[in-house]
Amino acid sequence: MPTFSTTHDIERIVALGASNLTRGFLTVVSTARTIWGHEIEIFAALGHGRSYGAPSQFLFRTLPGILKSGLWSELEARPGKPTRALVTDVGNDILYGFSVERILGWVEETLRRLSRLTRDIVLTNLPLASVRRLSHRKFLFLRTILAPTCRLSLIQVLDRAEQVNEGLVLLAKRFDARLFHLNQNWYGFDPIHIRPSLWRSAWRQILGVEPDRPVTRGSFLEAVQLYLMKPERRWLCGWEQVTPQGGVALKKGGPRVVVLGGSHHSIWPDRLT
């Protein structure tokens, strides 16, 4: 898998995504802390089922789209720093029934906003190879579990995913972002979520860390702490909950993680994680 230099200073990570980022977020935090030091800042907007442009529901919780997160105004208000941005988990919006044009429009707006903050942007594509391995029966089962309101057929999902992937290639070139091709071997029975045993390896590569660089693992307590952070804004069973953001300090030291507009989280820095 391609990697890129981590020798230059990075002082801030902006991470955007949905379930895969939520599951692998501890790796992102612990890797950034090891490679770039304990003063690294991490801003993130993420969460299970997160959409880039529309409200999204997971169980009894609803989150605003990533583009509606308070992360953006917070970043604009802060002094500029050397930043690496990750734009991941774009495929959710296909299962939510949005058109290819709208999905790519949301990604375009995301890249436009990030390009005002940094030229160091990583955009992940879709795991098309693993989705193509799906049987019709397995697709229906996973569609019922992951997106019960979706009525698209497997052929329609594949067609839209291919079009979105083609669009991501063009957007990466337009905004001079690094397009990261997801490894089909990272996926098993579930074709869109990276296997838990490969979270560390996968997110290290997406972050751009060389395979031979030693990285300190995050602790189980840190993982719980990150996962339970309250987002800036969410709706639980229809009741709106707003939580002022300041970040939290992890016991091992390291990045400030502030949950903005998120699901189980969304993050930036000032109380640190």
MARLUM-502330 format. One record per residue: chain; residue number from 0; residue in three letters; z, x negated, y of N, C-alpha, C, O, CB in turn. Coordinates in steps of 0.2 Angstrom, whole numbers. Glycine has a CB too. Layout:
# MARLUM-502330
("A",NUM,"Ala",(Z,X,Y),(Z,X,Y),(Z,X,Y),(Z,X,Y),(Z,X,Y))
...
This chain:
# MARLUM-502330
("A",0,"Met",(0,-4,-6),(0,0,0),(0,-4,6),(3,-10,6),(6,5,0))
("A",1,"Pro",(-3,-2,11),(-4,-6,17),(3,-7,21),(7,-2,21),(-9,-4,22))
("A",2,"Thr",(5,-13,24),(10,-13,28),(8,-17,34),(2,-19,35),(16,-18,24))
("A",3,"Phe",(12,-17,39),(11,-20,46),(17,-24,48),(22,-23,46),(8,-15,51))
("A",4,"Ser",(16,-28,53),(21,-33,55),(27,-29,58),(26,-25,61),(18,-38,60))
("A",5,"Thr",(33,-32,56),(39,-29,58),(42,-35,62),(48,-34,64),(44,-27,53))
("A",6,"Thr",(39,-40,64),(42,-46,67),(43,-44,75),(48,-47,77),(37,-52,67))
("A",7,"His",(39,-40,78),(40,-39,85),(46,-34,86),(48,-30,81),(34,-36,88))
("A",8,"Asp",(50,-34,91),(56,-30,92),(54,-23,93),(49,-21,96),(59,-32,99))
("A",9,"Ile",(58,-19,89),(57,-11,90),(64,-9,92),(69,-11,88),(55,-8,83))
("A",10,"Glu",(65,-5,97),(72,-3,99),(73,5,98),(78,7,99),(73,-5,106))
("A",11,"Arg",(67,8,96),(68,15,95),(63,18,90),(57,16,90),(67,19,102))
("A",12,"Ile",(65,22,86),(61,26,81),(61,33,83),(66,36,84),(64,25,74))
("A",13,"Val",(55,36,83),(54,43,84),(51,46,77),(46,44,75),(50,45,90))
("A",14,"Ala",(55,50,73),(53,52,67),(52,60,67),(57,64,68),(58,50,61))
("A",15,"Leu",(46,62,65),(44,69,65),(42,71,58),(38,68,55),(39,71,70))
("A",16,"Gly",(45,77,55),(42,79,49),(46,85,46),(50,88,50),(43,73,44))
("A",17,"Ala",(46,86,40),(49,92,37),(53,90,31),(57,85,31),(43,97,34))
("A",18,"Ser",(52,93,25),(56,91,19),(56,84,17),(62,81,15),(54,96,13))
("A",19,"Asn",(50,81,16),(50,74,14),(54,69,19),(58,65,16),(43,72,14))
("A",20,"Leu",(54,70,25),(57,66,30),(65,68,29),(69,63,30),(55,67,37))
("A",21,"Thr",(67,74,29),(74,76,28),(77,73,22),(82,70,22),(74,84,27))
("A",22,"Arg",(73,73,16),(76,70,10),(76,62,11),(81,59,8),(71,72,4))
("A",23,"Gly",(72,59,14),(72,52,15),(75,49,21),(74,43,22),(65,50,14))
("A",24,"Phe",(78,54,25),(80,51,31),(85,46,31),(86,41,35),(83,57,35))
("A",25,"Leu",(90,46,26),(95,40,25),(91,34,25),(93,29,27),(99,42,19))
("A",26,"Thr",(86,34,21),(82,27,20),(79,25,27),(79,19,28),(76,28,15))
("A",27,"Val",(76,30,31),(74,28,37),(79,25,42),(78,20,45),(71,34,41))
("A",28,"Val",(85,28,42),(90,26,46),(93,19,43),(94,14,47),(96,31,46))
("A",29,"Ser",(94,18,37),(97,12,34),(92,6,35),(94,0,36),(99,13,27))
("A",30,"Thr",(85,8,34),(80,3,34),(79,0,42),(79,-6,43),(73,5,32))
("A",31,"Ala",(79,5,46),(79,3,53),(85,-1,55),(84,-6,59),(78,9,58))
("A",32,"Arg",(90,1,53),(97,-3,55),(96,-10,52),(98,-15,56),(103,0,52))
("A",33,"Thr",(94,-11,46),(93,-18,43),(88,-22,47),(89,-28,48),(92,-17,36))
("A",34,"Ile",(82,-19,48),(77,-23,50),(77,-24,58),(76,-30,60),(70,-19,49))
("A",35,"Trp",(79,-19,62),(79,-20,69),(86,-20,72),(86,-20,78),(75,-14,72))
("A",36,"Gly",(91,-20,68),(98,-21,71),(102,-14,73),(99,-9,73),(97,-25,77))
("A",37,"His",(108,-15,74),(112,-9,74),(111,-6,81),(114,0,82),(120,-11,74))
("A",38,"Glu",(108,-9,86),(107,-5,92),(100,-1,92),(99,2,97),(106,-10,98))
("A",39,"Ile",(97,0,86),(91,4,86),(93,11,87),(98,13,85),(88,3,79))
("A",40,"Glu",(89,14,91),(89,22,92),(85,25,88),(79,23,87),(88,23,100))
("A",41,"Ile",(87,31,85),(83,35,81),(83,43,84),(88,46,85),(85,35,74))
("A",42,"Phe",(77,45,86),(76,52,88),(72,55,83),(67,52,80),(72,52,95))
("A",43,"Ala",(74,61,80),(70,64,75),(70,72,76),(75,75,78),(73,62,68))
("A",44,"Ala",(65,75,74),(64,82,73),(62,83,66),(56,81,65),(59,85,79))
("A",45,"Leu",(66,86,62),(64,87,55),(68,93,52),(71,97,56),(66,81,51))
("A",46,"Gly",(67,94,46),(70,100,43),(66,103,37),(60,103,38),(72,105,48))
("A",47,"His",(69,106,32),(65,109,27),(61,114,29),(63,119,33),(70,112,22))
("A",48,"Gly",(54,114,27),(49,119,29),(47,118,36),(44,123,39),(52,125,28))
("A",49,"Arg",(49,113,40),(47,113,47),(40,113,49),(36,110,46),(50,106,50))
("A",50,"Ser",(38,117,53),(32,118,56),(31,114,63),(36,113,66),(30,125,58))
("A",51,"Tyr",(25,112,64),(24,108,70),(24,113,76),(26,111,82),(18,104,70))
("A",52,"Gly",(21,119,75),(20,123,81),(23,130,81),(23,133,86),(13,124,82))
("A",53,"Ala",(26,132,75),(28,139,75),(35,139,72),(37,134,69),(24,143,70))
("A",54,"Pro",(39,144,73),(46,145,70),(45,145,62),(40,147,60),(49,151,72))
("A",55,"Ser",(50,142,59),(49,141,51),(56,143,48),(61,141,51),(47,134,49))
("A",56,"Gln",(56,147,43),(62,149,40),(63,145,33),(58,145,29),(61,157,39))
("A",57,"Phe",(69,144,32),(71,141,25),(77,144,23),(83,143,27),(72,133,25))
("A",58,"Leu",(77,148,18),(83,152,16),(85,157,22),(81,161,24),(89,148,14))
("A",59,"Phe",(91,156,24),(93,160,30),(93,157,37),(96,160,41),(100,162,28))
("A",60,"Arg",(90,151,37),(89,147,43),(82,147,46),(77,146,42),(92,140,42))
("A",61,"Thr",(82,148,52),(75,148,56),(75,142,61),(80,142,65),(73,155,59))
("A",62,"Leu",(70,138,62),(70,133,67),(64,134,71),(59,137,69),(70,126,63))
("A",63,"Pro",(64,132,77),(58,132,81),(53,126,79),(55,122,75),(60,131,89))
("A",64,"Gly",(47,127,81),(42,121,79),(44,115,82),(48,115,87),(35,123,82))
("A",65,"Ile",(42,109,79),(43,103,82),(41,102,89),(45,99,93),(40,97,77))
("A",66,"Leu",(36,105,91),(33,104,98),(38,108,103),(37,107,109),(26,107,99))
("A",67,"Lys",(42,112,100),(47,116,105),(54,112,105),(58,115,108),(48,123,102))
("A",68,"Ser",(54,107,101),(61,103,101),(63,100,108),(58,98,112),(61,98,96))
("A",69,"Gly",(69,100,109),(72,97,115),(71,89,115),(72,86,120),(79,98,116))
("A",70,"Leu",(69,87,109),(68,79,109),(63,77,114),(64,71,117),(65,78,102))
("A",71,"Trp",(58,81,116),(53,78,120),(55,77,127),(54,72,130),(47,83,120))
("A",72,"Ser",(59,82,130),(62,82,136),(67,76,137),(67,72,142),(65,88,139))
("A",73,"Glu",(70,75,131),(75,70,131),(72,63,131),(74,58,135),(80,70,125))
("A",74,"Leu",(67,62,127),(63,56,127),(60,54,134),(60,49,137),(57,56,122))
("A",75,"Glu",(57,59,137),(54,59,144),(59,56,149),(57,53,154),(50,65,146))
("A",76,"Ala",(65,59,148),(70,57,153),(73,50,152),(77,48,157),(76,62,153))
("A",77,"Arg",(72,47,147),(76,41,145),(71,35,147),(65,36,147),(78,40,138))
("A",78,"Pro",(74,29,149),(70,23,150),(66,21,144),(68,22,138),(74,17,152))
("A",79,"Gly",(60,19,145),(55,17,140),(58,11,136),(61,7,139),(48,16,142))
("A",80,"Lys",(57,11,129),(59,6,125),(53,4,120),(49,9,118),(65,7,121))
("A",81,"Pro",(53,-2,117),(48,-3,111),(49,2,106),(55,2,103),(48,-10,109))
("A",82,"Thr",(44,7,104),(45,12,100),(40,12,94),(34,11,95),(45,19,104))
("A",83,"Arg",(43,14,88),(38,16,83),(39,23,81),(45,26,80),(40,11,76))
("A",84,"Ala",(33,27,81),(34,34,80),(31,36,73),(26,33,71),(30,38,85))
("A",85,"Leu",(34,40,69),(31,43,63),(29,50,63),(34,54,65),(36,41,57))
("A",86,"Val",(23,52,62),(21,59,62),(20,61,54),(14,58,52),(15,60,66))
("A",87,"Thr",(24,65,51),(23,66,44),(23,73,42),(25,77,47),(29,62,40))
("A",88,"Asp",(22,75,36),(23,82,33),(19,87,37),(22,92,39),(31,84,34))
("A",89,"Val",(13,85,38),(9,90,42),(6,96,38),(5,101,41),(2,86,44))
("A",90,"Gly",(7,95,31),(4,100,27),(7,107,26),(4,112,24),(3,98,20))
("A",91,"Asn",(13,107,28),(17,114,28),(13,120,31),(13,125,29),(24,113,31))
("A",92,"Asp",(10,118,37),(7,124,41),(1,127,37),(-1,132,39),(5,121,47))
("A",93,"Ile",(-2,123,32),(-7,126,28),(-4,132,24),(-7,137,24),(-10,121,24))
("A",94,"Leu",(1,131,21),(4,136,17),(7,142,21),(8,147,18),(10,133,13))
("A",95,"Tyr",(8,141,27),(10,146,32),(4,150,34),(5,155,38),(14,143,38))
("A",96,"Gly",(-2,148,32),(-8,152,34),(-11,151,40),(-16,154,42),(-6,159,34))
("A",97,"Phe",(-9,145,44),(-12,144,50),(-19,140,49),(-20,137,44),(-8,139,54))
("A",98,"Ser",(-23,141,53),(-30,139,53),(-30,131,54),(-26,128,56),(-35,142,58))
("A",99,"Val",(-36,128,51),(-36,121,52),(-36,119,59),(-33,114,61),(-43,118,48))
("A",100,"Glu",(-40,123,63),(-40,121,70),(-34,121,74),(-32,117,78),(-45,126,74))
("A",101,"Arg",(-30,126,72),(-23,127,75),(-18,121,73),(-15,118,77),(-20,133,74))
("A",102,"Ile",(-19,119,66),(-14,114,64),(-16,107,67),(-12,104,69),(-15,113,56))
("A",103,"Leu",(-23,106,67),(-25,100,70),(-24,100,78),(-22,94,81),(-33,98,69))
("A",104,"Gly",(-24,105,81),(-22,106,88),(-15,104,89),(-13,101,94),(-23,113,91))
("A",105,"Trp",(-10,106,85),(-3,104,85),(-2,97,84),(2,94,88),(1,108,80))
("A",106,"Val",(-6,94,79),(-5,87,78),(-8,83,84),(-5,78,86),(-9,85,72))
("A",107,"Glu",(-13,85,87),(-16,82,93),(-11,82,99),(-11,77,102),(-23,86,95))
("A",108,"Glu",(-8,88,100),(-3,88,105),(3,83,104),(5,80,108),(-1,95,106))
("A",109,"Thr",(5,83,98),(10,78,96),(8,71,97),(12,67,100),(12,79,88))
("A",110,"Leu",(2,69,95),(0,62,96),(-1,61,104),(0,56,106),(-7,61,93))
("A",111,"Arg",(-3,66,107),(-4,65,115),(3,64,118),(3,59,122),(-7,71,118))
("A",112,"Arg",(8,68,116),(14,67,119),(17,60,117),(20,56,121),(19,72,117))
("A",113,"Leu",(16,58,111),(19,51,109),(15,46,112),(18,40,113),(18,51,101))
("A",114,"Ser",(9,46,113),(5,41,116),(7,39,123),(6,34,126),(-3,43,116))
("A",115,"Arg",(11,44,126),(13,43,133),(20,38,132),(22,35,137),(15,49,137))
("A",116,"Leu",(22,38,126),(28,34,125),(27,27,122),(31,23,123),(33,38,121))
("A",117,"Thr",(22,27,117),(21,21,113),(14,21,111),(11,26,110),(26,21,108))
("A",118,"Arg",(12,15,109),(5,14,106),(6,13,98),(1,12,95),(1,8,109))
("A",119,"Asp",(12,13,96),(14,11,89),(16,18,85),(22,20,85),(20,6,89))
("A",120,"Ile",(10,21,83),(11,27,80),(9,27,73),(3,25,71),(8,33,84))
("A",121,"Val",(12,30,68),(10,30,61),(9,38,59),(14,42,60),(16,27,56))
("A",122,"Leu",(3,39,57),(2,46,55),(0,46,47),(-4,43,45),(-4,49,59))
("A",123,"Thr",(4,50,44),(3,51,36),(-2,56,35),(-2,61,38),(10,52,33))
("A",124,"Asn",(-6,55,30),(-11,60,28),(-8,65,23),(-2,65,22),(-17,57,25))
("A",125,"Leu",(-12,69,20),(-9,74,15),(-10,71,8),(-15,67,6),(-13,81,16))
("A",126,"Pro",(-6,73,3),(-6,70,-4),(-11,74,-8),(-9,78,-13),(1,71,-7))
("A",127,"Leu",(-17,74,-6),(-23,78,-9),(-24,77,-16),(-25,81,-20),(-29,77,-5))
("A",128,"Ala",(-23,70,-18),(-24,69,-25),(-19,72,-30),(-21,75,-35),(-24,61,-26))
("A",129,"Ser",(-13,73,-28),(-8,76,-32),(-9,83,-32),(-8,87,-37),(-1,74,-30))
("A",130,"Val",(-11,86,-26),(-12,94,-26),(-18,95,-30),(-18,101,-33),(-13,96,-19))
("A",131,"Arg",(-23,91,-31),(-29,92,-35),(-28,93,-42),(-31,96,-46),(-35,87,-33))
("A",132,"Arg",(-22,90,-44),(-20,90,-51),(-17,97,-53),(-16,98,-59),(-16,84,-53))
("A",133,"Leu",(-16,101,-49),(-12,107,-50),(-17,112,-54),(-23,113,-53),(-10,111,-44))
("A",134,"Ser",(-14,115,-59),(-17,121,-62),(-16,127,-58),(-12,127,-54),(-14,122,-70))
("A",135,"His",(-20,132,-60),(-19,138,-56),(-12,141,-57),(-9,144,-52),(-25,143,-58))
("A",136,"Arg",(-10,141,-63),(-3,144,-65),(2,141,-61),(7,144,-59),(-2,144,-72))
("A",137,"Lys",(2,134,-61),(7,130,-58),(7,131,-51),(12,131,-47),(6,122,-60))
("A",138,"Phe",(1,131,-48),(0,133,-41),(4,139,-39),(8,139,-34),(-7,133,-39))
("A",139,"Leu",(3,144,-43),(6,151,-41),(13,151,-41),(17,153,-37),(3,156,-46))
("A",140,"Phe",(16,147,-46),(23,146,-47),(26,142,-41),(31,145,-38),(25,142,-53))
("A",141,"Leu",(23,137,-39),(25,133,-33),(25,137,-27),(29,136,-22),(22,126,-33))
("A",142,"Arg",(19,140,-26),(18,144,-20),(23,149,-19),(26,151,-14),(11,148,-20))
("A",143,"Thr",(26,152,-25),(31,157,-24),(37,154,-22),(41,157,-19),(32,161,-31))
("A",144,"Ile",(39,148,-25),(45,145,-23),(45,142,-16),(50,143,-12),(46,139,-28))
("A",145,"Leu",(40,139,-14),(39,135,-8),(37,139,-2),(40,138,4),(35,129,-9))
("A",146,"Ala",(33,144,-3),(30,148,2),(29,155,0),(23,157,-1),(24,145,5))
("A",147,"Pro",(34,159,-1),(33,165,-4),(29,170,0),(26,175,-3),(40,168,-5))
("A",148,"Thr",(28,169,6),(24,174,10),(16,172,10),(12,175,12),(26,174,17))
("A",149,"Cys",(15,166,7),(8,163,7),(4,167,2),(6,169,-4),(8,156,5))
("A",150,"Arg",(-2,169,4),(-7,173,-1),(-13,169,-2),(-18,172,-4),(-8,180,2))
("A",151,"Leu",(-14,163,1),(-20,159,0),(-20,157,-8),(-15,156,-11),(-19,152,4))
("A",152,"Ser",(-27,156,-10),(-28,154,-17),(-28,146,-17),(-28,143,-12),(-35,156,-19))
("A",153,"Leu",(-27,143,-23),(-28,136,-24),(-34,133,-21),(-34,128,-17),(-27,134,-31))
("A",154,"Ile",(-40,137,-22),(-46,134,-19),(-46,134,-11),(-48,129,-8),(-52,138,-21))
("A",155,"Gln",(-43,139,-8),(-42,140,-1),(-37,134,2),(-39,131,7),(-40,147,1))
("A",156,"Val",(-32,133,-2),(-27,128,0),(-30,121,0),(-30,117,5),(-21,128,-4))
("A",157,"Leu",(-34,120,-5),(-37,113,-6),(-43,112,-1),(-43,107,2),(-40,113,-13))
("A",158,"Asp",(-46,118,1),(-52,117,6),(-49,116,13),(-51,111,16),(-56,124,6))
("A",159,"Arg",(-43,119,14),(-40,118,21),(-37,111,21),(-37,108,26),(-35,123,22))
("A",160,"Ala",(-34,109,16),(-31,102,16),(-36,97,16),(-35,92,20),(-27,101,9))
("A",161,"Glu",(-42,98,13),(-47,93,14),(-49,92,22),(-51,87,24),(-53,94,10))
("A",162,"Gln",(-50,98,25),(-52,99,32),(-47,96,36),(-49,92,41),(-54,106,34))
("A",163,"Val",(-41,97,35),(-35,94,39),(-35,87,38),(-34,83,43),(-28,97,37))
("A",164,"Asn",(-36,84,32),(-36,77,31),(-42,74,35),(-41,68,38),(-37,75,23))
("A",165,"Glu",(-48,77,35),(-53,74,38),(-52,74,46),(-53,69,49),(-60,78,37))
("A",166,"Gly",(-48,79,48),(-46,79,55),(-41,74,57),(-41,71,63),(-44,86,57))
("A",167,"Leu",(-37,73,52),(-32,67,54),(-35,61,54),(-32,56,58),(-26,67,48))
("A",168,"Val",(-40,59,51),(-43,53,51),(-46,52,58),(-46,47,61),(-49,52,46))
("A",169,"Leu",(-49,57,61),(-52,57,67),(-47,57,73),(-48,53,78),(-57,63,69))
("A",170,"Leu",(-41,60,72),(-36,60,77),(-33,53,77),(-31,50,82),(-31,65,76))
("A",171,"Ala",(-32,50,71),(-29,43,71),(-34,38,75),(-31,34,78),(-28,41,64))
("A",172,"Lys",(-40,39,74),(-45,34,78),(-44,36,85),(-44,31,89),(-52,35,75))
("A",173,"Arg",(-44,42,87),(-44,44,94),(-38,41,98),(-38,39,103),(-45,52,95))
("A",174,"Phe",(-32,42,94),(-26,40,97),(-24,33,95),(-18,31,97),(-20,45,96))
("A",175,"Asp",(-28,29,92),(-26,22,90),(-20,22,86),(-16,18,86),(-26,18,96))
("A",176,"Ala",(-19,27,81),(-13,27,77),(-15,24,70),(-21,24,68),(-11,35,76))
("A",177,"Arg",(-10,22,66),(-11,20,60),(-11,25,55),(-6,29,54),(-6,14,58))
("A",178,"Leu",(-16,27,51),(-16,32,46),(-14,29,40),(-17,25,37),(-23,35,46))
("A",179,"Phe",(-8,32,38),(-5,30,31),(-7,34,26),(-6,40,26),(3,30,32))
("A",180,"His",(-10,32,21),(-13,35,15),(-7,36,10),(-5,31,7),(-19,32,12))
("A",181,"Leu",(-5,42,8),(1,43,4),(-1,41,-3),(-7,43,-6),(3,50,4))
("A",182,"Asn",(3,38,-7),(2,36,-14),(2,42,-19),(8,45,-19),(6,30,-16))
("A",183,"Gln",(-3,43,-23),(-3,49,-27),(3,48,-33),(5,53,-36),(-9,50,-30))
("A",184,"Asn",(5,42,-34),(9,40,-39),(17,42,-37),(21,42,-41),(9,33,-41))
("A",185,"Trp",(18,44,-31),(24,45,-28),(26,53,-30),(32,55,-29),(24,45,-21))
("A",186,"Tyr",(21,56,-33),(22,64,-34),(22,65,-41),(18,62,-45),(17,68,-30))
("A",187,"Gly",(26,70,-44),(27,72,-51),(25,79,-51),(20,81,-49),(34,70,-53))
("A",188,"Phe",(30,83,-54),(28,90,-55),(27,94,-49),(23,98,-48),(34,93,-59))
("A",189,"Asp",(31,92,-44),(30,94,-37),(25,90,-33),(26,84,-32),(37,94,-33))
("A",190,"Pro",(19,93,-32),(14,89,-29),(14,87,-21),(10,84,-19),(8,93,-30))
("A",191,"Ile",(19,90,-18),(20,89,-11),(26,85,-9),(27,83,-3),(19,95,-7))
("A",192,"His",(31,85,-13),(37,81,-12),(38,75,-16),(37,75,-22),(43,86,-13))
("A",193,"Ile",(39,69,-12),(40,63,-15),(46,63,-20),(51,66,-19),(41,57,-10))
("A",194,"Arg",(45,60,-26),(50,60,-31),(57,56,-28),(56,51,-25),(48,56,-38))
("A",195,"Pro",(62,59,-30),(69,56,-27),(69,49,-29),(72,45,-25),(75,60,-30))
("A",196,"Ser",(67,47,-35),(68,40,-37),(64,35,-33),(65,29,-33),(66,39,-44))
("A",197,"Leu",(59,38,-29),(54,34,-25),(55,35,-17),(51,32,-14),(47,35,-27))
("A",198,"Trp",(60,38,-15),(61,39,-8),(62,33,-5),(59,32,1),(68,44,-7))
("A",199,"Arg",(66,28,-7),(67,22,-4),(61,18,-3),(59,16,3),(73,18,-7))
("A",200,"Ser",(57,17,-8),(51,13,-8),(46,16,-3),(43,13,0),(48,12,-15))
("A",201,"Ala",(45,23,-4),(40,26,0),(41,26,7),(37,24,11),(40,34,-2))
("A",202,"Trp",(48,27,9),(49,27,17),(49,20,20),(48,20,25),(56,31,18))
("A",203,"Arg",(51,16,16),(50,9,18),(43,7,20),(42,4,25),(53,4,13))
("A",204,"Gln",(39,9,15),(32,8,17),(29,12,23),(25,9,27),(28,9,10))
("A",205,"Ile",(31,18,23),(29,22,29),(31,19,35),(28,19,40),(31,29,28))
("A",206,"Leu",(37,17,35),(40,13,41),(37,7,43),(37,4,48),(48,12,40))
("A",207,"Gly",(33,4,38),(30,-2,39),(34,-9,38),(33,-14,41),(28,-3,46))
("A",208,"Val",(38,-8,33),(43,-14,31),(40,-17,25),(38,-14,20),(50,-12,30))
("A",209,"Glu",(39,-24,25),(36,-28,20),(40,-27,13),(46,-26,14),(35,-35,21))
("A",210,"Pro",(37,-26,7),(41,-25,1),(46,-30,-1),(51,-28,-4),(36,-25,-5))
("A",211,"Asp",(45,-36,2),(50,-41,0),(56,-42,5),(60,-46,4),(47,-48,-1))
("A",212,"Arg",(56,-38,10),(61,-38,15),(68,-35,12),(67,-29,10),(59,-35,21))
("A",213,"Pro",(73,-38,11),(79,-35,9),(82,-30,14),(82,-31,20),(85,-40,8))
("A",214,"Val",(84,-24,11),(86,-19,15),(93,-16,13),(93,-15,7),(81,-13,16))
("A",215,"Thr",(98,-15,17),(104,-13,15),(104,-5,14),(101,-2,18),(110,-15,20))
("A",216,"Arg",(107,-3,8),(107,4,6),(112,8,11),(117,5,13),(108,5,-1))
("A",217,"Gly",(110,14,13),(115,18,16),(119,21,11),(118,21,5),(111,24,20))
("A",218,"Ser",(125,23,13),(130,26,9),(129,33,7),(126,37,11),(137,24,11))
("A",219,"Phe",(133,36,2),(132,43,1),(136,47,6),(133,52,8),(136,44,-6))
("A",220,"Leu",(141,44,9),(144,48,15),(140,48,21),(140,53,24),(151,44,17))
("A",221,"Glu",(136,43,22),(131,43,28),(126,48,26),(124,52,31),(128,36,29))
("A",222,"Ala",(123,49,20),(118,54,18),(121,61,20),(117,65,22),(116,53,11))
("A",223,"Val",(127,62,18),(130,69,19),(131,70,26),(129,75,29),(137,69,15))
("A",224,"Gln",(133,65,30),(134,65,37),(128,67,41),(127,71,45),(137,59,40))
("A",225,"Leu",(122,64,39),(116,65,42),(113,72,40),(111,75,44),(111,60,40))
("A",226,"Tyr",(114,74,34),(111,80,32),(115,86,35),(112,91,36),(112,81,24))
("A",227,"Leu",(121,85,36),(125,91,39),(125,91,47),(129,96,49),(132,90,36))
("A",228,"Met",(122,87,50),(122,87,57),(119,94,59),(114,96,57),(118,81,60))
("A",229,"Lys",(122,97,64),(119,103,67),(113,102,72),(113,97,76),(124,107,70))
("A",230,"Pro",(108,106,71),(102,105,76),(104,107,83),(109,111,84),(96,108,73))
("A",231,"Glu",(99,106,87),(100,108,94),(100,116,94),(103,119,98),(95,105,98))
("A",232,"Arg",(95,119,90),(94,126,91),(92,128,84),(87,125,81),(89,128,96))
("A",233,"Arg",(95,134,81),(93,137,75),(95,144,75),(99,146,79),(95,133,69))
("A",234,"Trp",(92,148,70),(95,155,70),(97,156,62),(93,154,58),(89,160,71))
("A",235,"Leu",(103,158,61),(106,159,55),(107,166,54),(111,170,57),(113,155,54))
("A",236,"Cys",(103,169,49),(103,176,48),(102,180,54),(105,186,55),(110,178,45))
("A",237,"Gly",(97,177,58),(95,181,64),(100,179,70),(98,181,76),(95,188,63))
("A",238,"Trp",(105,176,69),(110,174,75),(108,167,78),(108,162,74),(117,175,73))
("A",239,"Glu",(107,167,84),(105,160,87),(111,156,88),(116,158,90),(102,161,94))
("A",240,"Gln",(110,150,86),(116,145,87),(113,139,91),(108,136,89),(118,143,80))
("A",241,"Val",(116,137,96),(114,132,101),(119,126,101),(125,128,102),(112,134,108))
("A",242,"Thr",(118,120,99),(123,115,99),(121,109,103),(116,106,102),(123,112,91))
("A",243,"Pro",(125,108,109),(123,102,113),(123,96,109),(127,95,104),(128,102,119))
("A",244,"Gln",(118,92,111),(117,85,107),(120,79,110),(119,78,116),(109,85,106))
("A",245,"Gly",(123,75,106),(125,69,109),(125,63,104),(125,57,106),(133,69,111))
("A",246,"Gly",(123,65,98),(123,60,92),(129,59,89),(134,62,91),(120,54,95))
("A",247,"Val",(129,55,83),(135,54,80),(135,46,78),(129,44,76),(136,58,74))
("A",248,"Ala",(141,43,78),(141,36,76),(142,35,68),(147,38,66),(146,32,80))
("A",249,"Leu",(138,32,65),(139,31,58),(144,25,57),(145,21,61),(132,29,54))
("A",250,"Lys",(148,26,52),(153,21,51),(151,14,50),(154,9,51),(157,23,45))
("A",251,"Lys",(145,13,47),(142,7,46),(139,4,52),(136,-2,53),(136,7,40))
("A",252,"Gly",(139,8,58),(136,6,64),(128,7,63),(126,9,58),(137,-2,65))
("A",253,"Gly",(125,6,69),(118,7,69),(115,13,73),(119,15,78),(116,9,62))
("A",254,"Pro",(109,15,72),(106,20,77),(110,26,79),(114,29,75),(100,22,74))
("A",255,"Arg",(108,28,85),(111,34,87),(106,40,85),(100,40,86),(112,34,95))
("A",256,"Val",(109,44,81),(105,50,79),(107,56,82),(113,58,81),(105,50,71))
("A",257,"Val",(103,60,86),(104,66,89),(100,71,86),(94,71,86),(104,65,97))
("A",258,"Val",(103,77,84),(99,82,81),(97,87,87),(100,90,91),(103,86,77))
("A",259,"Leu",(90,87,88),(87,91,93),(82,96,90),(78,94,86),(83,87,98))
("A",260,"Gly",(83,102,91),(79,108,89),(77,108,82),(73,111,80),(72,107,93))
("A",261,"Gly",(82,105,78),(80,104,71),(82,109,66),(84,115,68),(82,98,69))
("A",262,"Ser",(82,107,60),(84,111,54),(91,109,52),(95,109,56),(79,111,49))
("A",263,"His",(91,106,46),(97,103,45),(98,97,50),(103,95,51),(98,100,38))
("A",264,"His",(92,95,52),(93,91,58),(86,90,62),(81,92,59),(95,84,56))
("A",265,"Ser",(87,86,67),(82,84,72),(85,79,75),(91,80,77),(79,90,76))
("A",266,"Ile",(82,73,77),(87,68,79),(84,64,85),(78,63,86),(88,64,74))
("A",267,"Trp",(89,61,89),(88,56,94),(94,52,95),(98,53,90),(85,60,101))
("A",268,"Pro",(96,49,100),(102,45,100),(107,46,106),(104,47,112),(100,38,101))
("A",269,"Asp",(113,46,105),(117,45,111),(124,46,108),(129,44,111),(116,50,116))
("A",270,"Arg",(125,49,103),(131,48,99),(129,44,93),(134,44,89),(134,56,97))
("A",271,"Leu",(124,42,91),(123,37,86),(124,39,79),(129,42,77),(126,32,87))
("A",272,"Thr",(119,38,75),(121,38,68),(121,31,65),(122,30,59),(116,43,64))
